Amino acid sequence: MIIEAIRKINPSAEVTVRGDDINTCEIDWLNGTTPISKADIEAKMNEMANEPEQSQYAQQWRNAYPEIGDQLDMLWHTMDKDNELQHKYYDFYQTIKKVKVAHPKK
């Protein structure tokens, strides 16, 4: 995971790593690769460790919401029933209303 973290920080890094523990490993920076501090590598490793959890949460969060078109349709119907909202969001309301009038559901 150490090399993966290094490559996330610097994709073109040329490096060899001996050991699996960031605190005790030996890192050789090759062909002029700028060294990255162990603290920065460790921070990236911690970030990477949380990525699956974060991406799973994000996916669940996205899947919990209706499709964007359905969300916009809900907004439209709410506004269509409320004169105050129609005036407050006049441009949005009128733009959508023109489309709905021009292309009514059959």
N, C-alpha and C positions, 0 to 999 in steps of 0.2 A: 504494500500500500504506500510505502514511502516514495517509490519511483513514480507511482501514479499521481501522488500529490505534487511532486516536483514537476511532472509534465503538465498538470493542470495550471500551475503557475507559469511555467515556461515550456511550451510545447516543443521547442527545438533544443531543449537541454540535452547535453551529452554527459552522462553521469553513470558511475557504478556505485552501488550501495552494498556494503557488507554488514549484515545484521538486520533484524526485524524491529528492533526497538529504537525509536527516534533518539532517545537519550544516550544510547550506547553505540549506535551504528557508526560506521566509518563511511564517509561520502567522498568520492573522488570526482571532482569537476573536470571534465575533459574538453580538449580543443577550444579553450578560451571561454567556456560557459561561465557566466557570472554566477558565483556561489549564492545560494539562497540560505538564509539563516534557518537553523533547526526550529526556532520558534515559529517562523512563517510556515515552514513545512508542516509542523504539528498543528497549527491553526487550520491549514487547508485540509489536513487529514480529519480533523474534527468536523469540519464543514462537510466533507465528503461522507462521513459516517452518518450524518443527518439527512443527506439527500434522498435516500429511498423513502424515509418517513415523511419528509416534506412533500415529495412528489406524489406519494400515495394519498396524503391528506389533500393536496391540491386537486387530484383527480376525483376524490370523493366529493369535495366541495363543488367542483364544476358539474359533476353528475347530479348533484342534488337540486340544481336550479333548472327551470324550464329552458328550452332553447331560446335564443335571443329574440327570434321572430315572435315567439309566443309571449315573451316578456313585453315586447313593444306593443303587441296587440292588446295585452292587459292594460297597459298605460293608455292606449288610445280609447278603449271602452270606458275607462275611468274618467278620462277627460271629456268624452262625448256626453257623459251624464252630468257634468258639472260645469255650469257657465263660468264660474269664477276661475277654474283651471283653464278653460278655453281662452279666456282673456289673458291670464297670467302667462300662458305658453302659446300665445297666438300664432307665431310663425310656425312652430312645430305642428300645432293642431291643424292649421290651414293647409300645410304641405301634405299631411297625411290624408286629410279630408278630400283634397283634390283627387288623389289617387283612388280613394275608396269610391268616390262619386263616378269617376271615369271608368272604373273597373269593378262594378258591383259583383258580389257573390251571386251565383245563380242557383 
